[in-house]
Amino acid sequence: MGPEILAPLTVFGSIVLIVWIVFHFGSKNRREVLETVRTAAQSGTQLTPEVIRALGMPRRSEGRDIRWGIVLLAIAAAFFTLGFVVSGVEGDVEGFWIMSGIAAFPGFVGLALVLMGVFLKNPSDNA
C-alpha cells in the first residue's frame, strides 16, 4: 500500500474514529443515566427534573444549531483553503476544485443549520 492510498485513508479514517468515539461514549453516558433513572423509578424514588439533570442527562442548549453551523462552515473554509494551497504549491487547479467540492458538503449543512437557528426559533423563547 503506497503513500497515495495510505495518506487519505489515514486522514478520513481518523475522522471516522473521532466521530465514533464521541458518539460511543456519549450514548454510553446516556444509557447509564437512563438505567439509574429506571432503577430509581422501580424502587419508588421520586425523581424531579433537577435530579435527572444533576445525574448528567444532557440538555439541548439554546443556539446549538447556530454553533454547529459555524463549526461546519469553518471546516468547509479549511477544506477550501487547503485546496487553494495545494493548487498553489503544485500548480494544479484540479486539487482546488476537488477540495472545493469536498468543502461544499459541510458548508451547505453548516449554512442550513445557521439559517435554521436564525429563522426557526421557538416562539416560547421570545417570552
GUKEFI-350676 format. One record per residue: residue in one letter; x, y, z of N, C-alpha, C in turn. Coordinates in steps of 0.2 Angstrom, whole numbers, plus 2048, in hexadecimal, padded with zeros to 3 digits. Layout:
BEGIN
SITE  r  npx  npy  npz  capx  capy  capz  cpx  cpy  cpz
SITE  A    X    Y    Z     X     Y     Z    X    Y    Z
...
% end
This chain:
BEGIN
SITE  r  npx  npy  npz  capx  capy  capz  cpx  cpy  cpz
SITE  M  804  7FA  800   800   800   800  804  806  800
SITE  G  804  80A  7FB   808   810   7FA  805  816  7FE
SITE  P  80A  81B  7FE   808   821   802  802  825  7FF
SITE  E  801  824  7F8   7FB   827   7F5  7F4  824  7F7
SITE  I  7F4  81E  7FA   7EE   81B   7FD  7EE  81C  804
SITE  L  7F4  81B  807   7F4   81B   80F  7F3  822  812
SITE  A  7F5  827  80F   7F4   82E   811  7ED  830  812
SITE  P  7E9  82F  80C   7E2   831   80D  7DE  82C  811
SITE  L  7E0  826  811   7DD   821   815  7DE  822  81D
SITE  T  7E4  825  81F   7E5   827   825  7E1  82D  827
SITE  V  7E1  832  823   7DD   838   825  7D6  836  826
SITE  F  7D3  833  821   7CB   832   821  7CA  82D  827
SITE  G  7CE  828  828   7CD   823   82D  7CE  826  834
SITE  S  7D2  82B  835   7D3   82F   83B  7CC  833  83C
SITE  I  7C9  836  837   7C3   839   838  7BE  835  83A
SITE  V  7BD  82F  837   7B8   82A   839  7B9  828  840
SITE  L  7BF  826  842   7C1   824   849  7BF  829  84E
SITE  I  7C0  82F  84D   7BF   835   852  7B7  835  852
SITE  V  7B3  835  84D   7AC   836   84D  7A9  830  851
SITE  W  7AC  82A  84F   7AA   824   853  7AB  824  85A
SITE  I  7B1  826  85C   7B2   827   864  7AE  82C  867
SITE  V  7AC  831  864   7A8   836   867  7A1  833  868
SITE  F  79E  830  863   797   82E   863  797  828  868
SITE  H  79C  823  868   79C   81D   86C  79C  81F  873
SITE  F  7A0  824  875   7A1   825   87D  79B  82A  87F
SITE  G  798  82E  87A   792   832   87C  78C  82D  87D
SITE  S  78B  828  878   785   824   879  786  81F  87F
SITE  K  78D  81E  881   78E   81A   887  78C  81D  88D
SITE  N  78E  824  88D   78C   828   893  784  829  894
SITE  R  781  82A  88E   779   82A   88E  776  824  890
SITE  R  779  81E  88E   776   818   890  777  816  897
SITE  E  77D  818  89A   77E   818   8A1  779  81C  8A6
SITE  V  778  822  8A3   773   827   8A7  76C  824  8A6
SITE  L  76A  821  8A1   763   81F   8A0  763  818  8A4
SITE  E  768  814  8A5   767   80E   8A9  767  810  8B0
SITE  T  76A  816  8B2   76A   818   8B9  762  81B  8BB
SITE  V  760  81E  8B6   759   821   8B6  754  81B  8B7
SITE  R  755  816  8B3   750   810   8B3  751  80D  8B9
SITE  T  757  80C  8BC   757   808   8C2  754  80C  8C8
SITE  A  755  813  8C8   752   817   8CD  74A  817  8CC
SITE  A  748  817  8C6   741   817   8C5  73E  811  8C8
SITE  Q  741  80B  8C6   73E   805   8C9  73E  804  8D0
SITE  S  743  807  8D3   743   807   8DB  73F  80C  8DE
SITE  G  73B  810  8DA   736   815   8DD  739  81B  8DF
SITE  T  73F  81D  8DD   742   823   8DE  73F  829  8DA
SITE  Q  73E  82F  8DD   73B   834   8D9  741  838  8D6
SITE  L  740  838  8CF   746   83C   8CB  743  842  8C8
SITE  T  746  848  8CA   744   84E   8C7  749  84F  8C1
SITE  P  747  854  8BC   74B   856   8B7  752  858  8B9
SITE  E  752  85B  8BF   759   85E   8C1  75D  858  8C3
SITE  V  75A  853  8C6   75E   84D   8C8  761  849  8C1
SITE  I  75D  849  8BC   75F   846   8B6  764  84A  8B3
SITE  R  764  850  8B3   769   854   8B0  76F  854  8B4
SITE  A  76F  853  8BA   775   853   8BF  778  84C  8BD
SITE  L  775  847  8BB   778   840   8B9  77C  841  8B3
SITE  G  77B  846  8AF   77F   847   8A9  77C  846  8A3
SITE  M  775  846  8A3   771   846   89D  772  84C  899
SITE  P  775  84C  893   776   852   88F  770  856  88D
SITE  R  770  85C  88D   76A   861   88B  76C  864  885
SITE  R  767  865  881   768   869   87A  769  870  87C
SITE  S  76F  873  87A   770   87A   87C  76D  87E  876
SITE  E  76C  884  878   76A   889   874  76F  88B  86F
SITE  G  76E  88C  868   773   88E   864  777  888  861
SITE  R  775  882  863   779   87C   861  77A  87C  859
SITE  D  775  87D  856   775   87C   84E  77A  881  84B
SITE  I  77A  887  84E   77E   88C   84C  785  88B  84D
SITE  R  787  888  853   78E   886   855  790  881  850
SITE  W  78C  87C  84F   78E   876   84B  78F  879  844
SITE  G  78B  87D  841   78B   880   83B  791  884  83A
SITE  I  793  887  83F   79A   88B   83E  7A0  887  83E
SITE  V  79F  881  842   7A5   87D   842  7A5  879  83B
SITE  L  7A0  877  838   7A0   874   831  7A2  879  82C
SITE  L  7A0  87F  82C   7A3   884   828  7AA  885  828
SITE  A  7AD  885  82E   7B4   885   82F  7B8  880  82C
SITE  I  7B5  87A  82D   7B8   874   82A  7B8  874  822
SITE  A  7B2  877  820   7B2   878   818  7B7  87D  816
SITE  A  7B8  882  81A   7BD   887   818  7C4  884  818
SITE  A  7C5  880  81D   7CC   87C   81E  7CD  878  817
SITE  F  7C8  874  815   7C9   870   80F  7CA  874  809
SITE  F  7C6  87A  809   7C7   87F   803  7CE  881  803
SITE  T  7D0  884  809   7D7   886   809  7DC  881  808
SITE  L  7DB  87B  80A   7E0   876   808  7E0  874  801
SITE  G  7DB  875  7FE   7DB   874   7F6  7DF  87A  7F3
SITE  F  7DE  880  7F6   7E1   885   7F3  7E9  885  7F4
SITE  V  7EB  883  7FA   7F2   882   7FB  7F5  87C  7F7
SITE  V  7F2  877  7F6   7F4   871   7F2  7F5  873  7EB
SITE  S  7F0  876  7E8   7F0   878   7E1  7F6  87E  7E0
SITE  G  7F7  882  7E5   7FC   887   7E5  803  883  7E5
SITE  V  804  87E  7E9   80B   87B   7EA  80C  877  7E4
SITE  E  807  873  7E2   808   86E   7DC  807  871  7D6
SITE  G  804  877  7D5   802   87A   7CF  7FC  876  7CB
SITE  D  7F9  872  7CF   7F3   86E   7CC  7ED  871  7CE
SITE  V  7E8  873  7CA   7E2   876   7CC  7DD  871  7CE
SITE  E  7DE  86B  7CC   7DA   865   7CD  7D9  864  7D5
SITE  G  7DE  865  7D8   7DE   864   7E0  7D9  869  7E3
SITE  F  7DA  86F  7E0   7D5   874   7E3  7CE  872  7E2
SITE  W  7CC  870  7DC   7C5   86E   7DB  7C3  868  7DF
SITE  I  7C7  863  7E0   7C6   85D   7E4  7C4  85F  7EB
SITE  M  7C9  863  7EE   7C8   865   7F5  7C2  86A  7F5
SITE  S  7C0  86E  7F0   7BA   872   7F0  7B4  86E  7F1
SITE  G  7B4  869  7ED   7AE   864   7ED  7AE  861  7F3
SITE  I  7B3  85F  7F7   7B3   85C   7FD  7B0  861  802
SITE  A  7B3  867  802   7B0   86D   806  7A9  86E  806
SITE  A  7A6  86D  800   79F   86E   7FF  79B  86A  804
SITE  F  79C  864  806   798   860   80A  797  863  811
SITE  P  79D  864  815   79C   868   81B  79A  86F  81B
SITE  G  79B  872  815   799   879   814  792  87A  814
SITE  F  78F  876  80F   788   876   80E  784  874  815
SITE  V  786  86F  818   783   86D   81E  784  872  823
SITE  G  78A  875  824   78B   87A   829  786  880  827
SITE  L  786  882  821   781   888   81F  77A  886  821
SITE  A  778  880  820   771   87E   821  770  87E  829
SITE  L  775  87C  82D   774   87D   834  774  884  837
SITE  V  778  888  834   778   88F   836  771  892  834
SITE  L  76F  891  82E   768   894   82C  763  891  831
SITE  M  763  88A  832   75E   888   837  75E  88B  83E
SITE  G  764  88C  840   765   88F   847  762  896  847
SITE  V  763  89A  841   761   8A1   841  759  8A1  840
SITE  F  757  89D  83B   750   89E   839  74B  89A  83C
SITE  L  74D  894  83F   748   88F   842  748  890  849
SITE  K  748  895  84C   748   896   854  742  894  857
SITE  N  742  891  85D   73C   88F   860  738  895  863
SITE  P  732  896  861   72E   89C   864  72F  89D  86B
SITE  S  72F  898  86F   730   898   876  737  89C  878
SITE  D  73C  89C  874   742   89F   876  741  8A6  876
SITE  N  73D  8A9  873   73C   8B1   873  738  8B3  879
SITE  A  735  8AF  87D   731   8B1   882  736  8B3  888
% end
